[in-house]
Amino acid sequence: MKITIVENELYLAQSMATKLGQYNFETEIFSSVKDAMDSNGDIYLLSTTIPGQKPFKLIEKFKDRIIILMVNYINNDTVVKPLEMGAKDYIVKPFNVEELVRKIKHYRKYERLKRENNFYKDLFESMINEIEVDFDPHGVRLPLTVYTNTQRVADKVALEIAKEKEALLEFVDLQKEDWEERVEKLSHRSIAYVSRIDKLKKDEREKLYEMLDGKRFILSSLDTSLETPYEKIILNSNNKLYDHNNIMTINEYVQYIIKKFQYQYPDTELSKKLGISRKSLWEKRRKFELFKKK
């Protein structure tokens, strides 16, 4: 973790570098914004009061990094505009290094959590992207029960409702032993997505309804015969691969694999993975009308 210090007061910069080194940070020092433009730090400690220099170009270039402003006073040029451009925080001189390190650790943790959140968000969306659902979230009222033949349909519906209502989702898996504890901790500001209500016994479901009273939530069930006291929608996937009530035939499975992977693998490898000849693969393409587009 490299910290780039941009400060024209060299004594202050060197003192900071020495103390940050005691926290096992690697540091580099630049006395001007111009020189720092060619740097490559993970964290920038940027003085916005260097005489005759504006920090805006550096902030624009490194706004994806952690930038903490070091200022003598607060005004539009030293704090307000830099924060609007992407700097994360500021600290007023004189300051102690312990306070600065707390800020650095806070933003390191924040950036790590943001990256993890983006990863899981992208992963989740890629998992449900191939699920086709004829559903319009506009005007949907909560609470709601979603009945479906595959859990991924309910997942996609919950995500679309949360986006429409600009709300955060909190997930509760009723197949987990700690579901009661998780329900108790649900926030009134978010939407609870409570999956697999069909896994609960009748008395457990009644208890769940009491615990959810007054909250916004979406229930999911793979059993359409199970009744709840809330509005409901029934949405099923036509993709038998995800239907827990059906087993795909060999032809259906081969058709799915060809459609999904025909642009990812050459025919020689795809036929090998399916355990069939290239001629047989060609015949199945013709049968299913799954020819590659050039």
N, C-alpha and C positions, 0 to 999 in steps of 0.2 A: 504494500500500500504506500504509494508515493504521494507526498504532500508538496505542492508547489506554492512557495511563498513569494508573492509579488509585493515588494515593499522597498521604498527608497531609503528608509531609515535603516541602514545596514546593521547598526548595533542591535536594534529591536529584532530585525530579521534573524540575525545570528543567534541571539538569545532564545528566540522561539524555536529555531532549528535544534539547538542543543537540548532544550527541555522536551521537545517532541520526540527526540531520539531516545530519551529515557523511557518513552512509551512504545518503543520499537517501531516508530514510524521512520521511513526513509524520507529525506527532505531535499529540496533544491531551492535555490534563492535566485530571484531575478529582481533587479532594481528598477526595471521599467516594463510597462505594458507591452511595448513593441518587442522587446527581447523575449518575453514570455509567450508570445504568439507561436513560437516554434517548440514549446514545451509539450509534455505528454503526461501530466500528473493525473492522479485519481481524484484528488481533492485540491481545491484552490483556495488559498487564503489571500484575498485580494484587497489591497489598500485602494480605496476609491478617492483618496485625497492626495495623490502624488501630483505635485505642482505641474501644470501645463499638460497633463495627460488625462484622457478619458478612458474608462474601463470597458466601454460598451462593445467594442469589437471583440475583445477577449471573451466577454460573457456570451456574446452571440456564438462564437466558435466553440466554446466549451460548456454550453448550457446543459448538455447531457451529463456533465460531471457534478460533483458536489462543490458549490462555490459559496464560501462564507466571506462576507465583506468585513473589512476592518476599517472603522471610521473614527474620525475625531469628533464629528458632529453629524446630526441627522438633517438632511434636506432632500429635495427631489433628485438631485444629481448623485448624491452619495449613497442613498438607500432606496428611495421609492422607485425610481426608474430602473435601477439594476435588479431589484426584486421582480418587477414586472417583466423584465427581459429573461429571467430564468435563474438568477441567483437564489440560493436556498434560504439564507439567513444573514444576520449581521451581528457584529460584536463591537462595542464602543471602547476605544482606547482611553485610559489604560485598562487592561484586563489581566486576569491571572490565567495561566495556561490550563489549569484544572477545569475552569469554566469552558475554555475553548475545546478541550478534549471531550467534555461531555456533549457538546454540540456535534463534534465530529462523529462520535460513536452513535449518537442518535440518528444522524442522517445516513450513516453507513447501514444501520439496521433498517431504516426506512427504505433505502434504495434496494436492499436485498429482498425485503418483503414485497416491494413493488415488482421486482423481476420475477419472484416466485409466483405472485398473483397473476402476472401476465402469462407466465408459462402454463399454469393450470387452466387459465381462461382459454388460451389458444388450444390446449390439449382437449378440453371439454367440448369446445365448439367444433373441433375437427372430428370428434367422436360422433357427434349428433348431426353433422352437416349432411350426411347422406340419407338421413331420415326425412322423408317427405311427409309433411303434415298440412292438411287443408284447414288452417286455423287462423283466425284473425283476433289478436289480443285486444283490439280496440273495444272499449265498452264492457270488458269482462268485469264482473263484480265478484268480490271475495267476501267470505270464504268460498272455495270451489273444490269439488272432487273431480279428478280426471280418471276416467276408466279407460284402460287401454290393454292391448295384447302384448305390449312390450314396454319395458321401463324407459327406454330411450325416448319414446314419444312423449311421455310425461315429463321427462327431463327437458326436452326442447320446449314444450308448452310453458313450463315454469320459467325458463330463461326468457322467453319472448314476453311473458306477462310482466316480469320484473323490468325488462327494458322499456316496455310501454309505459309503465307507471314510474319509471326512473327511481326504482327502489333497489336496495340490496337484498339478496336472498340469504337466508340461513337454512342450512340443510339438516334434517333430522331423519336418520335411517331407523325405522321401527324394528328392523331385524337386529339392531344392536341392543345389548343388555342395558346400556346407560341412557336409553331414550327418554325416560322420565326426567332425569337430571338435565338433559339437553333442552327439553321442552320448557322446563322451569326457567332456564336462562335466556329464552328467546326475548328479543327486543321488540317493543311496540312500534319502533320506527322502521323495521324491516318487514319483509314478507317471509314467512316460514314455509319452506317446502318440505312436507312430511311424507316420506315415501313408504309404500307397501303397508297400507292400513289393513290389507287383507291378511297380514301375518299376525294380527292381534286377535285375542279372544274377545267375546262380546263385552265382558265386564271391563277389559282393558281399553276397549274402544270408548266406552262410556266415560272412563276416567280421562282419556285423552281429550274428549270433547270439552270436559269441564276445565282442563288445564289450558286449552286453547281459547277459551271464552274471552272475547274482547280483543283478540289479536287478528291480524291479517294472515291468511294461510292458504296453501294449496295442498290437498291430499291426493295421493295417487293410489290406485288399486288395480290389480290384474284380475280381479274377480268382479264381473259386472253385476252379479246377483247380490253383492253386498250393498246394503242401503246405508246412506249417511243423511243427516238432517240439513245438508247444504246443497246449493245449486250444483249441477253436474253436467259434464260433457263426456261423450264417448268418442274416442279417436283411436283407430287401429292402423297399424302399418301393414302395407301390402307386401312388404319384404319378409318372406318366410324365415329368412336367416335370423331375424330378431324376434319372431313370434314364439313365445314359450309354449304355446299350445300345439304347435305343428312341428313335424320333422320334414326337412326338405328331401325331395327325391334326388338321386344322383344327377340327373339332367339339370334340375333346378340349381344345384350347387355348382356344377360346371359352368352353367350360364352366368351365374353370379361372379365366379372367379374370373372368367374371360372378360366380362364387362368391367370389372374393377381393376384388373391388373394388365390388360392388353397393351397399355401404353408404358407400363413400368418395366415389363420384361419382353425380350425378343421371343418370337414364336418357338424357337428351339428350346429355350429355358422354360417357357410357360407350359409347353406340352410335357416337358420332363417333370415339372412339379405336379402336374395333374396325372401323371402316370399313363399318358396316352401318346400316340405317334403324332407327328406334325400333320400327316394326312387326315387323321381323325380330328385334330384340332381345326383344320380347315373346313372339314365337313360340318362340324358343330357351329363354326362361325356362319356358314351358309344357312344352316337350319335355324339358328337364332337371329339371323340378320345382324350380326355384330362385326361387320367389317371395319377395319381401321380407316380413319380419315387421314388423308395425306395433307 
